Amino acid sequence: MLITRPEDKGRQLALQLKTIGITTTCQSFFDYHGINDQNHLQRTLKSPALDIVIFVSVAAVNFANQVCPISTWVSFNMASEIKYFAVGQATKQALSACSINQVIAPKQQNSEGLLALVELLNVNNKNILIVRGDGGREYLKEVLEQRGAQVNYLESYQRLWRTFNSNVVKQWQDTKINAIVITSNALLQRIVDIISAFTDTLTMEEKLTFDLWFNACLWVVASERIAKNAKALGLCNIVNANGANDQAIINALN
């Protein structure tokens, strides 16, 4: 299995998969870089007065907390309190480590799970802040706005994409990678682009051999939206883990 997560998360998942007999290759496609702009963060907290803050990853929590401790955010906010939400249990635990203990998290640890929460069904006229990296969670914002909320983003980090020669795909094929973990649409598109660049260099005979491998490969994705995009891009064997956390991925494989 090819794990495409950032290194720390990739190693954690690899260790857990090893216990159930799955051999892995970790190949991170991007690194995190914090966006250190305290003035922008504090201005965002002040106007408009926030009712709800949603954190969509552990990285979003940690990098935001480095800029300005999350436990102090309510002091900058003009509302009397802030309700905190986390996309999953790992993000909730990261908030707890920042002394934010009253946090709501869904059982289904993705945007769809958040949107199914009773507390986020009636958000008309609420001001909501989604704390994320540079991009992503557009669907979450769109649906919340359809429900009448005013939604803004706070980007606490950016992804620095690594550069790969397209021949890396040949390495996956040669090492008999037969499953790939995909946790975002941006990552899906990046990998498909690399594969496309590689197949453009193949002879017809090589392409036939490649297609046998490619069509047999299992794609483990984190949400139904990623699954739909994967199908639209021509991928065949797709499993929706309904979450990007380790346990969701392990359950999908089982």
PALUM-920163 format. One record per residue: residue in one letter; z, x, y of N, C-alpha, C, O in turn. Coordinates in steps of 0.1 Angstrom, whole numbers, padded with zeros to 4 digits, always signed. Example, Ala and Ser with C-alpha at 12.3 -4.5 7.8 and 13.67 -1.06 7.14 Angstrom:
! residues 2
a+0078+0132-0057+0078+0123-0045+0078+0132-0033+0085+0142-0033
s+0071+0128-0022+0071+0137-0011+0079+0129+0000+0080+0134+0011
! end
This chain:
! residues 254
m+0000+0008-0012+0000+0000+0000+0000+0009+0012+0007+0019+0013
l-0008+0005+0022-0008+0012+0035+0001+0004+0045-0001-0007+0048
i+0010+0012+0050+0019+0006+0061+0015+0012+0074+0015+0024+0076
t+0012+0003+0083+0006+0007+0096+0016+0006+0108+0013+0007+0119
r+0029+0003+0104+0039+0002+0115+0042+0015+0121+0039+0026+0116
p+0049+0015+0133+0055+0027+0139+0064+0034+0129+0069+0028+0120
e+0066+0047+0130+0071+0055+0120+0085+0051+0114+0086+0050+0102
d+0094+0048+0123+0108+0044+0118+0107+0031+0110+0113+0031+0099
k+0100+0021+0115+0099+0009+0108+0091+0010+0095+0094+0004+0084
g+0081+0019+0095+0073+0021+0084+0081+0028+0072+0080+0024+0061
r+0089+0037+0076+0098+0044+0066+0108+0034+0060+0110+0035+0048
q+0113+0026+0068+0123+0016+0063+0117+0007+0053+0122+0004+0042
l+0105+0002+0056+0098-0007+0047+0093+0000+0034+0094-0005+0023
a+0089+0013+0036+0085+0021+0024+0096+0023+0014+0094+0022+0002
l+0108+0025+0019+0120+0027+0011+0123+0014+0003+0126+0015-0009
q+0122+0003+0009+0125-0010+0003+0114-0013-0008+0117-0018-0018
l+0101-0010-0005+0091-0013-0014+0092-0004-0026+0088-0008-0037
k+0097+0008-0024+0098+0018-0035+0108+0012-0046+0106+0015-0058
t+0118+0005-0041+0128-0001-0051+0122-0011-0060+0128-0014-0070
i+0111-0017-0056+0104-0027-0064+0091-0022-0070+0083-0029-0075
g+0090-0008-0070+0079-0002-0077+0066-0001-0070+0055+0001-0076
i+0066-0003-0057+0053-0002-0049+0052+0011-0042+0061+0015-0034
t+0042+0018-0045+0039+0031-0038+0032+0029-0025+0023+0020-0024
t+0037+0036-0015+0032+0033-0001+0026+0046+0006+0030+0057+0002
t+0018+0044+0015+0013+0054+0025+0016+0049+0039+0012+0039+0043
c+0024+0057+0046+0027+0053+0060+0018+0060+0070+0017+0072+0070
q+0011+0052+0078+0002+0057+0087+0003+0049+0100-0004+0039+0102
s+0011+0054+0109+0013+0046+0122+0001+0047+0130-0006+0057+0131
f-0002+0035+0136-0014+0035+0145-0011+0036+0160-0020+0037+0168
f+0002+0035+0163+0006+0036+0177+0020+0040+0178+0028+0039+0169
d+0024+0046+0190+0037+0049+0193+0042+0041+0205+0034+0036+0213
y+0055+0040+0207+0061+0032+0218+0063+0042+0230+0068+0053+0228
h+0061+0036+0242+0065+0044+0254+0071+0034+0263+0065+0024+0267
g+0083+0036+0267+0091+0027+0276+0085+0026+0290+0080+0036+0295
i+0086+0014+0296+0081+0012+0310+0094+0012+0318+0101+0002+0318
n+0097+0022+0325+0110+0024+0332+0108+0020+0347+0106+0028+0356
d+0109+0007+0349+0108+0001+0363+0119-0008+0366+0118-0021+0364
q+0131-0003+0369+0142-0011+0371+0141-0021+0382+0145-0033+0381
n+0134-0017+0393+0132-0026+0405+0124-0039+0401+0128-0050+0404
h+0113-0036+0393+0105-0047+0389+0113-0057+0379+0112-0069+0380
l+0121-0051+0370+0129-0059+0361+0139-0068+0369+0140-0079+0366
q+0146-0062+0378+0156-0069+0386+0149-0080+0394+0155-0091+0396
r+0138-0077+0400+0130-0088+0408+0126-0099+0398+0127-0111+0402
t+0122-0096+0386+0118-0106+0377+0130-0115+0373+0128-0127+0371
l+0141-0109+0372+0153-0117+0368+0158-0126+0379+0164-0136+0377
k+0155-0122+0392+0160-0130+0403+0151-0142+0407+0156-0152+0411
s+0138-0141+0405+0129-0151+0410+0117-0153+0400+0110-0144+0397
p+0116-0166+0394+0125-0177+0396+0138-0175+0388+0138-0167+0378
a+0148-0183+0391+0160-0183+0383+0157-0186+0368+0150-0197+0366
l+0161-0178+0359+0157-0180+0345+0167-0189+0338+0179-0189+0339
d+0161-0197+0329+0168-0205+0320+0169-0199+0306+0179-0200+0299
i+0158-0193+0302+0156-0188+0288+0149-0175+0288+0140-0173+0296
v+0154-0166+0280+0148-0153+0278+0145-0151+0263+0154-0153+0255
i+0133-0148+0259+0129-0147+0245+0125-0132+0243+0116-0127+0250
f+0131-0125+0234+0128-0112+0230+0120-0112+0217+0123-0119+0207
v+0108-0106+0217+0099-0107+0206+0099-0095+0196+0091-0095+0186
s+0107-0085+0198+0108-0074+0189+0120-0066+0192+0126-0067+0203
v+0124-0058+0182+0135-0048+0185+0131-0038+0196+0140-0035+0204
a+0119-0034+0196+0115-0024+0206+0116-0031+0220+0120-0024+0230
a+0112-0044+0221+0113-0050+0234+0128-0050+0239+0130-0048+0251
v+0137-0053+0230+0151-0052+0233+0156-0038+0238+0162-0037+0248
n+0153-0029+0229+0158-0015+0232+0153-0009+0245+0160-0003+0252
f+0140-0011+0247+0134-0005+0259+0138-0012+0272+0141-0006+0282
a+0140-0025+0271+0145-0033+0282+0159-0029+0285+0163-0028+0297
n+0167-0027+0275+0181-0024+0277+0183-0010+0283+0192-0007+0291
q+0173-0001+0280+0174+0013+0286+0172+0012+0301+0177+0020+0309
v+0163+0003+0306+0160+0002+0320+0172-0005+0327+0176+0000+0338
c+0177-0015+0322+0189-0022+0328+0196-0029+0317+0190-0038+0310
p+0209-0026+0314+0216-0032+0303+0215-0048+0303+0217-0054+0313
i+0211-0053+0292+0208-0067+0291+0221-0076+0294+0220-0087+0298
s+0232-0070+0291+0245-0077+0293+0248-0079+0308+0256-0088+0311
t+0240-0072+0317+0242-0074+0331+0231-0083+0337+0232-0087+0349
w+0222-0088+0329+0210-0095+0335+0215-0108+0342+0209-0112+0352
v+0225-0115+0336+0229-0128+0342+0234-0126+0356+0234-0135+0364
s+0239-0114+0359+0244-0111+0373+0233-0111+0383+0235-0113+0395
f+0220-0108+0379+0209-0107+0388+0202-0121+0389+0194-0124+0398
n+0205-0130+0379+0198-0142+0378+0205-0153+0386+0217-0154+0387
m+0197-0161+0393+0203-0171+0402+0208-0184+0394+0215-0192+0400
a+0204-0185+0382+0209-0196+0373+0223-0192+0369+0227-0180+0369
s+0231-0202+0365+0245-0199+0361+0246-0193+0347+0256-0186+0344
e+0236-0194+0339+0236-0188+0326+0221-0186+0321+0212-0192+0326
i+0220-0178+0311+0207-0176+0304+0209-0178+0289+0219-0174+0283
k+0200-0186+0283+0200-0187+0269+0190-0177+0263+0179-0176+0267
y+0195-0170+0253+0188-0159+0247+0182-0163+0233+0189-0169+0225
f+0169-0159+0231+0163-0162+0218+0157-0149+0213+0153-0140+0221
a+0157-0148+0200+0151-0136+0193+0141-0141+0183+0143-0151+0177
v+0130-0133+0181+0120-0137+0172+0125-0137+0157+0119-0144+0149
g+0135-0128+0154+0140-0127+0141+0154-0121+0140+0159-0118+0151
q+0159-0119+0128+0172-0114+0127+0174-0099+0131+0184-0096+0137
a+0164-0091+0129+0165-0077+0134+0166-0076+0149+0173-0068+0155
t+0158-0085+0156+0158-0085+0170+0172-0091+0175+0177-0086+0185
k+0177-0101+0168+0190-0106+0171+0201-0096+0170+0210-0095+0178
q+0200-0088+0159+0210-0077+0157+0209-0067+0168+0219-0061+0173
a+0196-0064+0173+0195-0054+0184+0201-0060+0197+0207-0052+0204
l+0200-0073+0199+0207-0079+0210+0222-0078+0209+0229-0076+0219
s+0227-0080+0197+0241-0080+0194+0246-0066+0198+0257-0064+0203
a+0238-0055+0194+0242-0042+0198+0243-0039+0213+0249-0030+0217
c+0236-0048+0220+0236-0047+0235+0247-0057+0241+0246-0060+0253
s+0256-0062+0232+0267-0071+0236+0261-0085+0240+0268-0092+0248
i+0250-0089+0235+0245-0103+0236+0247-0110+0223+0239-0108+0214
n+0257-0118+0222+0261-0123+0209+0257-0138+0207+0256-0142+0195
q+0254-0145+0217+0250-0159+0216+0234-0159+0217+0228-0160+0227
v+0229-0157+0205+0214-0156+0204+0209-0166+0193+0215-0166+0183
i+0198-0173+0196+0192-0182+0187+0180-0175+0181+0171-0170+0188
a+0179-0175+0168+0167-0170+0161+0162-0179+0150+0171-0185+0143
p+0149-0180+0148+0144-0189+0138+0145-0183+0124+0146-0171+0122
k+0145-0192+0113+0144-0187+0100+0130-0181+0097+0129-0171+0091
q+0119-0188+0102+0106-0182+0101+0104-0173+0112+0103-0177+0124
q+0104-0160+0110+0105-0150+0120+0092-0146+0127+0087-0135+0125
n+0086-0156+0134+0074-0153+0142+0073-0163+0153+0082-0171+0155
s+0062-0163+0160+0061-0173+0172+0061-0187+0167+0067-0195+0174
e+0055-0190+0156+0055-0204+0150+0070-0208+0148+0073-0220+0150
g+0078-0199+0142+0092-0202+0140+0100-0205+0152+0108-0214+0153
l+0097-0197+0163+0103-0199+0176+0100-0213+0181+0108-0220+0186
l+0087-0216+0181+0082-0229+0186+0087-0241+0179+0087-0252+0184
a+0092-0239+0167+0097-0250+0159+0112-0253+0161+0117-0263+0157
l+0118-0244+0169+0133-0245+0171+0135-0257+0180+0127-0260+0190
v+0145-0265+0177+0148-0277+0185+0151-0273+0200+0147-0281+0209
e+0157-0262+0202+0161-0258+0215+0148-0254+0224+0150-0254+0236
l+0137-0252+0218+0125-0249+0225+0115-0260+0225+0103-0259+0230
l+0118-0272+0220+0109-0283+0220+0109-0290+0234+0098-0294+0239
n+0120-0292+0240+0121-0299+0253+0124-0288+0264+0135-0286+0267
v+0113-0282+0269+0115-0272+0279+0108-0275+0292+0105-0266+0300
n+0106-0288+0295+0099-0292+0307+0107-0287+0319+0119-0289+0320
n+0100-0280+0329+0106-0275+0341+0116-0263+0339+0123-0259+0348
k+0116-0258+0327+0124-0246+0324+0117-0234+0328+0104-0233+0326
n+0124-0224+0333+0118-0211+0336+0121-0201+0324+0133-0198+0321
i+0111-0196+0318+0112-0188+0306+0106-0174+0308+0095-0173+0314
l+0113-0164+0303+0108-0150+0304+0106-0145+0289+0116-0146+0281
i+0094-0141+0286+0092-0135+0273+0091-0119+0275+0083-0114+0282
v+0101-0113+0268+0101-0098+0269+0094-0092+0257+0097-0095+0245
r+0083-0084+0260+0074-0080+0250+0069-0066+0254+0074-0059+0263
g+0059-0061+0246+0052-0048+0250+0040-0052+0259+0040-0063+0265
d+0030-0043+0259+0019-0045+0267+0008-0054+0259-0001-0048+0253
g+0010-0066+0259+0001-0076+0252+0008-0082+0241+0018-0078+0236
g+0002-0094+0236+0007-0101+0225+0015-0113+0229+0019-0114+0241
r+0018-0122+0220+0025-0135+0222+0019-0144+0232+0026-0152+0238
e+0006-0143+0233-0001-0153+0242+0000-0167+0237+0001-0177+0245
y+0000-0169+0224+0001-0182+0218+0015-0188+0221+0016-0200+0224
l+0025-0180+0220+0039-0185+0224+0039-0190+0238+0045-0200+0241
k+0034-0182+0247+0034-0186+0261+0026-0198+0263+0030-0207+0271
e+0014-0199+0257+0005-0211+0259+0012-0224+0255+0011-0234+0262
v+0018-0224+0243+0024-0236+0238+0036-0240+0247+0038-0252+0250
l+0044-0230+0251+0056-0233+0259+0051-0239+0273+0058-0248+0278
e+0040-0234+0278+0035-0240+0290+0030-0254+0288+0031-0262+0297
q+0024-0256+0277+0019-0270+0273+0031-0280+0273+0029-0292+0275
r+0043-0274+0270+0055-0283+0269+0061-0284+0283+0072-0290+0284
g+0055-0278+0293+0060-0280+0307+0068-0269+0312+0074-0271+0323
a+0069-0258+0305+0077-0247+0310+0069-0238+0319+0057-0237+0319
q+0076-0231+0328+0070-0220+0336+0074-0207+0329+0085-0203+0327
v+0063-0200+0324+0065-0188+0315+0060-0176+0322+0048-0175+0326
n+0068-0165+0321+0063-0152+0326+0066-0141+0315+0075-0144+0307
y+0059-0130+0316+0062-0119+0307+0070-0108+0315+0069-0106+0327
l+0078-0101+0307+0083-0088+0311+0079-0078+0301+0083-0079+0289
e+0071-0068+0305+0067-0058+0295+0076-0046+0296+0077-0039+0306
s+0084-0043+0285+0094-0033+0286+0089-0020+0279+0095-0009+0281
y+0077-0020+0273+0071-0008+0267+0056-0010+0266+0051-0021+0266
q+0049+0001+0264+0035+0000+0261+0032+0007+0247+0040+0016+0243
r+0021+0003+0241+0017+0010+0229+0007+0020+0232-0003+0018+0238
l+0010+0032+0227+0000+0043+0228-0007+0045+0215-0001+0050+0205
w-0019+0040+0215-0027+0040+0202-0031+0054+0198-0036+0062+0207
r-0029+0057+0186-0034+0070+0181-0049+0070+0178-0055+0059+0175
t-0055+0081+0179-0069+0082+0176-0072+0087+0162-0066+0097+0158
f-0080+0080+0155-0084+0084+0141-0099+0085+0139-0106+0078+0145
n-0102+0096+0132-0116+0097+0128-0119+0086+0117-0110+0083+0109
s-0131+0080+0118-0133+0069+0108-0133+0073+0094-0132+0065+0085
n-0133+0087+0091-0132+0091+0077-0118+0089+0071-0117+0090+0059
v-0109+0085+0080-0096+0081+0074-0097+0070+0064-0089+0068+0055
v-0107+0061+0066-0110+0050+0057-0113+0055+0043-0109+0049+0033
k-0121+0066+0042-0124+0073+0029-0111+0077+0022-0110+0077+0010
q-0102+0082+0030-0089+0087+0024-0082+0075+0018-0076+0076+0007
w-0082+0063+0025-0076+0051+0019-0082+0048+0006-0076+0044-0004
q-0095+0048+0006-0103+0045-0006-0100+0055-0017-0098+0051-0029
d-0100+0068-0014-0098+0078-0024-0084+0078-0030-0082+0081-0042
t-0074+0074-0022-0060+0073-0027-0057+0060-0033-0045+0057-0036
k-0067+0051-0034-0066+0038-0041-0056+0029-0034-0049+0021-0041
i-0056+0029-0021-0049+0019-0013-0054+0005-0017-0066+0003-0016
n-0046-0004-0021-0051-0017-0025-0044-0028-0017-0046-0040-0020
a-0036-0025-0007-0030-0035+0001-0027-0029+0015-0023-0017+0016
i-0028-0037+0025-0026-0032+0039-0017-0042+0047-0020-0054+0047
v-0007-0037+0053+0002-0046+0061-0003-0046+0075-0005-0036+0082
i-0005-0059+0080-0009-0061+0094+0001-0070+0101+0003-0081+0097
t+0006-0065+0112+0017-0073+0119+0013-0078+0133+0021-0084+0140
s+0000-0076+0137-0004-0081+0150-0019-0082+0150-0026-0075+0143
n-0025-0091+0159-0039-0092+0160-0045-0079+0166-0056-0075+0162
a-0038-0073+0175-0043-0060+0181-0045-0050+0170-0055-0042+0170
l-0035-0049+0161-0036-0039+0150-0047-0042+0141-0054-0034+0136
l-0048-0055+0138-0059-0060+0129-0073-0055+0135-0081-0050+0128
q-0075-0058+0148-0088-0055+0154-0090-0040+0154-0101-0035+0151
r-0080-0032+0156-0081-0017+0156-0085-0012+0143-0094-0004+0142
i-0079-0017+0132-0083-0013+0119-0097-0017+0115-0104-0009+0109
v-0100-0029+0118-0114-0034+0115-0124-0026+0122-0135-0023+0116
d-0122-0022+0134-0131-0014+0142-0133+0000+0135-0144+0005+0134
i-0122+0005+0130-0123+0018+0124-0131+0017+0111-0139+0026+0108
i-0129+0007+0103-0136+0004+0091-0151+0002+0094-0159+0007+0086
s-0154-0005+0104-0168-0008+0108-0175+0005+0111-0186+0007+0107
a-0168+0014+0119-0174+0026+0123-0177+0035+0111-0187+0042+0110
f-0168+0034+0101-0170+0042+0088-0181+0037+0080-0190+0045+0076
t-0182+0024+0078-0193+0018+0070-0207+0020+0076-0217+0020+0069
d-0207+0022+0089-0220+0025+0096-0226+0038+0092-0238+0040+0093
t-0218+0047+0086-0222+0060+0082-0226+0061+0067-0231+0071+0063
l-0225+0050+0060-0227+0051+0045-0241+0048+0042-0248+0040+0048
t-0245+0054+0030-0258+0050+0024-0256+0037+0017-0245+0032+0016
m-0267+0031+0013-0267+0018+0006-0258+0019-0006-0251+0009-0009
e-0260+0029-0014-0252+0031-0026-0237+0033-0023-0229+0027-0030
e-0234+0041-0013-0220+0043-0009-0214+0029-0004-0203+0027-0007
k-0222+0022+0003-0218+0009+0008-0214-0001-0004-0204-0008-0002
l-0222-0001-0014-0218-0009-0026-0205-0005-0032-0197-0014-0035
t-0203+0008-0033-0190+0012-0039-0178+0009-0030-0168+0005-0034
f-0181+0011-0017-0171+0008-0007-0167-0007-0007-0155-0011-0007
d-0177-0016-0008-0175-0030-0008-0166-0035-0020-0158-0044-0018
l-0168-0028-0031-0159-0031-0043-0145-0029-0040-0136-0037-0043
w-0142-0018-0033-0128-0015-0029-0123-0024-0018-0112-0030-0019
f-0131-0026-0008-0128-0033+0004-0125-0048+0000-0115-0054+0005
n-0133-0054-0008-0132-0068-0011-0120-0071-0021-0115-0082-0022
a-0116-0060-0028-0104-0062-0037-0091-0059-0029-0080-0062-0035
c-0091-0054-0017-0079-0050-0010-0072-0062-0005-0078-0072+0000
l-0059-0062-0006-0050-0073-0002-0045-0071+0012-0040-0060+0015
w-0047-0080+0021-0042-0079+0035-0030-0088+0037-0031-0100+0036
v-0018-0082+0039-0006-0089+0041-0004-0090+0056-0001-0080+0063
v-0004-0102+0061-0004-0105+0076+0009-0112+0079+0015-0119+0071
a+0012-0112+0092+0025-0117+0097+0025-0132+0101+0036-0137+0103
s+0013-0138+0103+0013-0151+0108+0000-0158+0104-0010-0152+0100
e+0000-0171+0105-0012-0179+0102-0023-0176+0112-0035-0175+0109
r-0020-0173+0125-0030-0169+0135-0037-0156+0131-0049-0155+0132
i-0029-0146+0126-0035-0134+0122-0044-0136+0110-0055-0130+0108
a-0039-0145+0101-0047-0148+0089-0061-0154+0092-0071-0150+0087
k-0061-0163+0102-0073-0169+0106-0083-0159+0113-0095-0159+0110
n-0077-0150+0121-0085-0140+0127-0091-0130+0116-0102-0126+0117
a-0083-0127+0106-0087-0119+0095-0099-0125+0088-0109-0118+0084
k-0098-0138+0085-0109-0145+0078-0122-0145+0087-0133-0143+0082
a-0120-0147+0100-0131-0147+0109-0138-0133+0110-0150-0132+0112
l-0130-0122+0107-0136-0109+0107-0141-0105+0094-0146-0093+0092
g-0141-0114+0084-0147-0111+0071-0138-0106+0060-0143-0102+0050
l-0125-0106+0062-0116-0101+0052-0114-0112+0042-0115-0124+0045
c-0112-0108+0029-0112-0118+0018-0098-0122+0013-0094-0133+0015
n-0091-0112+0008-0078-0115+0001-0067-0114+0012-0062-0102+0015
i-0062-0125+0017-0052-0125+0028-0040-0133+0023-0041-0144+0018
v-0028-0127+0026-0016-0134+0023-0008-0134+0036-0005-0124+0042
n-0003-0146+0039+0005-0148+0051+0019-0147+0047+0025-0155+0040
a+0026-0137+0053+0040-0134+0050+0049-0143+0058+0061-0144+0056
n+0044-0150+0069+0052-0158+0078+0063-0150+0084+0074-0155+0085
g+0060-0138+0088+0070-0130+0095+0066-0115+0093+0059-0111+0084
a+0071-0107+0103+0068-0093+0102+0079-0084+0097+0078-0072+0096
n+0090-0091+0094+0102-0083+0089+0100-0079+0075+0091-0084+0068
d+0108-0069+0071+0106-0063+0057+0108-0073+0046+0100-0073+0037
q+0117-0082+0047+0120-0092+0036+0108-0102+0035+0105-0105+0024
a+0102-0106+0046+0091-0115+0046+0079-0108+0039+0072-0115+0031
i+0077-0096+0041+0066-0088+0035+0069-0087+0020+0060-0088+0012
i+0081-0083+0017+0084-0082+0002+0083-0095-0005+0078-0095-0016
n+0088-0106+0001+0087-0119-0005+0072-0123-0007+0068-0128-0018
a+0063-0119+0002+0049-0123+0001+0043-0115-0011+0035-0120-0018
l+0047-0102-0012+0041-0094-0023+0046-0099-0037+0039-0099-0046
n+0059-0103-0037+0064-0109-0049+0058-0122-0053+0061-0128-0064
! end
